[in-house]
Amino acid sequence: MIWNPNKECMSRDEMHSLQSKRLNKLVTYVYHNVPFYRNKMQEMDITPEDIQSIDDIVKLPFTTKQDLRDNYPYGLQAAPPSEIVRVHASSGTTGNPTIVGYTRKDLAVWSEVMARALTAYGITRDDTFSVSYGYGLFTGGLGAHYGVENLGATVIPTSTGNTEKHIRLIRDLKITGIACTPSYALYLAETLEKMGLSKNDISLKVGAFGAEPWTESMRKEIEDRLGLKGFNLYGLSEIMGPGVSYECSEQNGSHICEDHFYPEIINPETLEQLPVGEHGELVFTTLTKEGMPLLRYRTKDLCSLIPGTCACGRTAIRMGRIVGRSDDMLIIRGINVFPSQVESVILEMPEFEPQYMLIVDRINNLDTLQVQVEVRKDFFSDDIGRMLALKKRLSDKLKSVLSISAEVKLMEPNSIERSQGKSKHVIDKRIL
Amino acid sequence: MSIKQLSIFLENKTGRINEVTKILGKNGINMHAFSMAETTDFGILRLIVTEVEKAVEVLRNANFAVMLTDVVCISCPNVAGSLSEILERLAENDIFIEYMYAFAEGDNANVVIRPNNIQKCLEILGSCNCSIKID
């Protein structure tokens, strides 16, 4: 099912022309209403007239999280206060919180894109849907809530907390869909099992998971334990909230609502726009936003865009799985290297433990990369030739993936430090 | 008859060999022969010890990557030309030696051989001027 075939299945030419028209309008709007953007554009010697096509977007300035903090609280707001009907804020753990004001039209767009997502997951007006994201300043709860209402399904605003009561409601109200973080879904499964129940006692069929990174193995585990099908739901409060992109039944990337949020992939170092298909930092321009429109907002999320008509029928461009954060990127001999690239190579080879460490150094003015990996006990061989061949196989694979050569160092089992939570995988010894 | 050799994967790190010998010593395991093969970043320590199974267990418990390898151990006269004679016979019969290590003591020299074909190697050695050690 497709909520809005006119937009989600629009021809590429029509989409290009719609995006061009909207970008021109947006730039004119921010130029006249946001001093921050007007000043930036004047510094760069550009005016709204220079932006006629969506392809002209590369002329525009970028916006960063720091810009939002520096202009706290309302510096980037374009609409007058009387037009703002709601405000959300991100947590301010690393500085000023980010304040995002929404106009009535912004909220309508938001519930429209959320309805597209829910429809792609197979939710209809006959479903009963539990929103278990936090309700409040966080965009997850209310964002998903109004999407469900817009779609016409029954929304159960469970929010977070009191999981046993939640499970009781899931059973008694025959809730069929749930939106929550993947880690909460696992907690829900655990609680269900602790209560002596199983997936056969509930009728959940769809899970909309987002707001934190998750893996395919988590998806499988949640699906097995809750008996539902899990879909990715992507969004960020600076741009809108949940609904910026969503998976369809094909689950080969998440369709971006690109009539509202124009995506680009850039090289986070040179800031150049990269051709479609290449990996880099995801950047969004809010084509239709009134409250706090943003030009080329750098998400720091690393992924690639997938073009082409999807088997589901949608033409909207897709974003691949987020492979990391641009903060993690290393530049070695001028080449961008992400720890996640190394990880993917190592995970493919059963001879190695999933632990690894990258040691970056500069010796005689040349950057060096050493990849330390643990050989699994059962793959250790007494034959030096075989061990060296294994080492060479890994270094060849790394070279083809990274485009630079890395020195592989085979380590003893359990010699690389296991850290709790976010593992630290890089030691950069260069003094730059 | 072939005997079991311990092969232990080691990083090139100061004190790592001592870790192995310390664990074996503490467990009352004696070493008969000892050889170290090394590359730039790792080495393979090869040992002939008294209690093979126990050695594997205590080393695995200490997180070492250990495996057992079949090798042939012989004793031949400690005189010029005696090893050459044996190796000549092996070569004639297409036995390829992956590695070997040896030590001489008094009238005899002990040689540990890792051949590509253990059974055939043992057959040929049976007709050579040497004795095949069993444990």
Interface residues (C-beta under 8 A of the other chain):
Chain A: V375 R376 K377 F380 S381 D382 D383 I384 M387 L388 K409 L410 M411 E412 P413 N414 S415
Chain B: Q5 S7 F9 L10 E11 A37 T39 D41 F42 I44 R46 R60 N63 F64 A65 V66 M67 T69 E98 R114
